[in-house]
Amino acid sequence: MKKCIAALSVALTLVGCGSSSDDNSANTSTGSDGNSGTSTELAGKMATVALQDTGTNSDCSANSQTFETTDLVVAYDIDATRSNVEELKNAARLSQVALDELISKTGLDKSAAELDITANNKWTVCFDDNKTGNGSGGVRQLDFSPKNFSDSGYILAKHELFHVFQSALLNNKAAFLHLPRWFQEGSAEYFSGRNVDSVSATTLTRFIDDANITPLSILTWNHEQSVNATYDVYQKSLEYFISRGLTTAQILQLTRDSYRDGQDANVMPAFHTAMASLNFSSPLPVSYNNLRDNVADYRQHIIIDWLTTDEYSASFTSVSSSINIGKLIFRNLSTNNEFSGSVNTNQTAYVYNKGILADGNYNVYAINTTDTAAYGPIQQSVTNGELGAIDFSGQPELVE
């Protein structure tokens, strides 16, 4: 059995470490969290959240104990063990802090015209205490199962709550009926505060080479599954448009403009019309439609012109000729912070974004292209931001 390396949080999907889940049959969108550290600032904010014990209700499951915050009704999910009421309280506090941050970040308010939250009409949070790291957000309701009540659980709560925001902006309709998958999930990741600085040109190149489409063309969950697309690719694509001047206000208005009653959910014409008509402070080099539909244009303008200029690259040697490595994990031995880089398809070079690695000593781990095995570590030093050539020849696989 492969060893689940809990500390290698950015390795994501090693066998046994858990994974994201999705259900396209419901009016929700799902995501997952990782295992990251705690935040003193977050704990302080949670401590200020006032809770009211409001007895039991059946909004999430039969006869669940319920707590209310200023804006939320929080109860146990149907799958919860209900073993520790303090966890239910913490879920309520975490969710309220996440909601407050999203309101501040988006500039939206609780009025009926926007989020429609009142003392008598609160949003619902269904908490699963099984710590799966998964969640979903739909119409006026968040379901989540954070692995902890610190930073990773906070990102999960914000991601799923942003899907509730999306539904509110879409006349309380399911987001997946009106927003392309790449935008729906990419914007949820962006507003959750997920850091994708380590997503490189090689990451995006590998995707478009394997899928022969651009991330911008992925409209549905089924399409996503067929090409193994990941949320970090969506978020990085969205950040390209942000780098051209796309504002938070425009992202929210684009969401509103994507609603069209009765439109084909497999085409979503309202979104594409609204996106194509946007004005960017730094005009796009080609049209949005070209970036969406033309792999060559996406490669040139987003990968080569935008990302490649900000990358450091050096030579790479794999474990053996039969093992293909997809990514590298760099753990700083002084701080234990982790960063990632990508290995090119022909296994001759690796890249990471300039500026992410401080000078110092690192353990380097190699993850294969199917995310089922890890190798190493080998120890190397960064000097002037450069790690140098990496040789994994003959390195053992990490196993239990």
N, C-alpha and C positions, 0 to 999 in steps of 0.2 A: 504494500500500500504506500502511496506517495505521502510524504510528510506535509501536512498543512502548516506552512510557515506563517504563523499569525503576524509576526513582525513585518513581513513583506506585504504590507497592506496594498501597495499599488500593483502587486502581481495579480490580484483580483481573483482569478478563477482556477487556481490549482485544485486538482481533484481533492474533495473533502473539505475545501475551504468555503463552500457556499457559492451561490450565484444569484443573478437577478432573475425575476420571474415576471410573466406578463399574462394577461387574459384579455383577449380582444373581444370577448363576448359581452363584457360589462362596459358600463359607461365610465370607465376609469382608465388611468394610465399608471404604470407601476415603475418602481425603481428599487435600488438596493443601496445599503450603506456599507462602509468598510469598518476597520478597527483603527481609529485614530485616538490621539491623546485627549485629556480633559482640558478644559479652559476655565481658569479662575474667574474671568470676566463673565462667562456664560453662567457659571454656578451662582455668581452674585446676582445676575439678572433673574434667574429662576427663583432665588430666595425672596424676591420682592413680589412675586405673583401671589395674590390672595385667592384662596380656594374656599368654595362653599360646598359642604356636603349636602346634596339634594336628594338623598335617599336612593331609591332604585328606579330604573326605567328600562324599557326594552328597545330603545333606539338602535342599539348595536347587538344585543343579545338579551335573552329573557332574564328579567330580574337582576340586572347588573347594578352593582353599586355605582353611583354617579357623583362626579364632582364638576362644579362649574367655575369657570374663570370669568373674566370680564366679557369675553366674546365667544366662549366655547363651552359646549356640553361634552364631557369626556366620560366614557364608559368602557367596559371590557368588550372586546371583540368576541365573536362566537367561539373562536378557537382558543381563547385565553384560558390559562390554568387558574387564574384568580388567586394565586398563592401568596401574594404580597401586596397589600393595599398601598404601601408606600411607593411602589412602582407605578401604580395608577395615578397617584398624586404627582409624581415626577413627570409622567407623560403629559399630564395636564399643564404643568408649569412649562415644560419644554415647548409644547405646542403654542402656548400663548406668547412666549418670547419669540418664537419663530414667526408667528403672525405679526407681531409688533414690528419686527425687523423688515418683513416684506412690505408692510404698509409704508414704513419710512422710506424704503429703497425705491418703491414704485411711485409713491406720491398719491396712491389711490386712497379713498376714504370709505367709511362704513355706510355711506348714504344708500338709499334704495336704488339710486341711479348707477352705483358702482358695485360695492361688495355686498350691500344689503344685510348688514349685521346690526341688530338692535338687542336690547336687554330681553326682549320677548321673542327674538328670532335669531338665535345663535347658531353658529355652525357646529356640526357634530364631529367628534373625534372618537374613533373606535380603536382601542389599544389592545394589541396582542402581546402578551408577556413571554412568548416563546423565543424571543430574541433572534428572529430569522434574518433581520436586516432588510426586510422587504416592506413595501408599502404601496398604497394606491391613493389617488386623489380624484374625486369626481364632483358631482353637483352637490355643493354645500356640505360635503363630507370628506374627511381624511381617515384612512385606515393605515395604521403603521405598526411595525414590530421592530423598534430600534434595538441594536445590540447593546447600546449603552445610552446614558443620558448626558453624554458629553459631546465632543465635536462631531463625530461621525453621525450620531443619532440626530444631532441638530441639522446637519446638512440634509439628511433624509426627510426630516419634518418640513424643512423649507421647500425642498423639491416637490413633495406631494401637496403641500399647501398651495404652491404656485399653480398646480393643476386645478385646484379649486378656484383660484383667481381666474384662470383661463375660462373655466365654465361660467363664472359670474359675468365675465366680459362678453360671453357668447350667448347671452340671454338664457342663462342656466341650462345650456345644452351641453352634451358630452363633447369634450374637446376633440376626440379622435374623429368626430364626424365633420369637422371643419378645419382643423389644423394638420398640415403634413407632419408625419412622424418626426422628421428631422427638426422641425421648428418647435413642435410641441415639447419634445424632450430636451432639445438643445437649449431652449429658453428656460426651462425648469432647472436644468443643471446650472446655467449661468446665474440665475437669481438665487439659487441655493448657496452660491459662493464656492462651488467646486473649483479647485485649482487644476487647470489643464496646461500649465506652462510646459510640462514635460512632453506634451503631444507634439511630435515633430513632423517635418515634411515627409519623412520616411513612413510614419504611421499612416498619413493620408495617401501617400503613393501606394503603399501595400494594399490599402482598401480599394482604390480605384482600379488597380491592376488585377486584383482578384475578382472584384464584382463587375468590372467593365461598365460601371455607372458612377455617377457622382453621388455623394451623400444627400445633396439637395433634391434628388429625384425620388427619395424614399418617402412614400406617402402614408403607408399603413404598417401596422405591426406584422402582418403576414409577410409583407415585402421585406421588412427588416430582418425577420427570421431567415428568409431565403438567402440573404447575402451576408448574414452574420455581422450586421452593422452594430456599432457600440455608441453609447451616448457621448463619449469623449470626442468622437469624430463629428457628431452633430454640433456639440458646443464649440469646437474649434472652428467649424464652418460658419457658425453664427458670429463668432468673434472676428472673423474676416470682415463681415459687413459692419460690425461695430467699429473696426479700425478705419473704415471708410466714412464713418460719421453717423451710423445708425444709433439713434438715441433711445433711452428707456421709454420716453413718451411715444416714439414711433413704434416700438415693439408692442406696446399696449394697444395703440390705435390699430396696428396691423391685425392684432388678435380680434378686436371688435369688428373690423371690416371683413374678416373672414367668415362671419356668420351669413349664411344664406339658407333660408328655410327650403328644405326639399332638395338641396343640391346633391349631386353624386359624391358620396363619401370616398370613392376610389379615384376621384379626379380633383375635387376641391377647387373649382374655378375661381371662387371669390378670393381665396388667399393669393393665388397666382396673379390675379388682376391687381390686387392691392400691392403686392410685393413689387411687381414690375413698374408700378407708377410712383414708387418712393423716390424722393429726392435726397441724395447723399451730399454731405458737405464736401467730400472728396469723391467726385463722380466715379462710378464703376467703369473699368476699362472696356468691358463689353456688357451687354444686357444681362439682367438676372436670368432670363430664359436661356441664354447661351451658357452661363455658368452652371445652370441646372442640368441642361440636356447634353452639353458637349464636353466630353471627358478631356479633350485637348485644351479647351479654354479653362476648365477648372484646374488642370495641372499647371498650365502656364501662369495664370494670374493669382491663384490662391496658394499653390504649393511652391512654385519656383520664385515668382516675383515677391510674394509676401513672406513665406516661411523660411525658405532656404537661406536667405541672407542673414538670418539670425541664428544659424546653427553652427555648432562645432562638430567636426567629423575626424575620425582617425581609423586606422586599419583594425580589422577584427578577424580572429581565427576561431572557428567553432570547436566544439568538443571533439567531433569527428566528422567525416564526410557524410555520414548517414543521419546526422542530427542537425536539424535546422532551428536556429535560434531566432525568436521574434523580438524579444525585448531584454533589456538589461536593467537591473535594479542596483542603485548606488546607495549604500548606507554609510552616512558619515559616522566615523567611529567616536567622535567627540560628542556629537549632539544626538545621535541615533535617528536623525531626520533621514527620510528616504526620498529618492528622486528616480526617474526612469529615463531610459533612452531606447532607441530603436535600432535594429540591425537590418541592413538592406537584404533584398531577396537573394542575391548571389553570395551572401555570407562573407563579404570581403571588407565591409566597413560598418561602423556604427555612428550614430549621431545623437546629440542632445542639444537642447536650446541653450545658447550662450547665456551665461550669468546665473544658471541655476545651481552650479556646484561651486561652493566656496573652497578655497585652498585648504588642504588637509588630507588625512588618510581615510580611505573608504574600503569597505568590503563590497565586492561586485558579484552579483548573482546573475546567471543567465537563465531565461525562461524560454522553453521551446515554443514553436509557432502555434501549437494546439493548446497551450496553457495547461499541460498535464505533467510537466516535469521541470524541476529546477536543478541547476548545477552550480558548483562552487561552494563557498565563495573563494575568490582570489583577492588579495589586498594590493591596492595601488594608491598612489598619491596624486592629488591635483595640485598643479603649480600654475599660477597665473590663469586659473580657470580651465586648464587643459589637463585631461587625464592621460592622454597618450594611447599608444597601441595596446589592445587587449588580446590576450592569447588564452583561450580556454582549452587548449589541446589536452585531452586525457583527464579533464576534471571529472570528479565523481558526481553521480546524481545524489541529491538529498533524499534520503529514504528514512523511514522509521526503523 
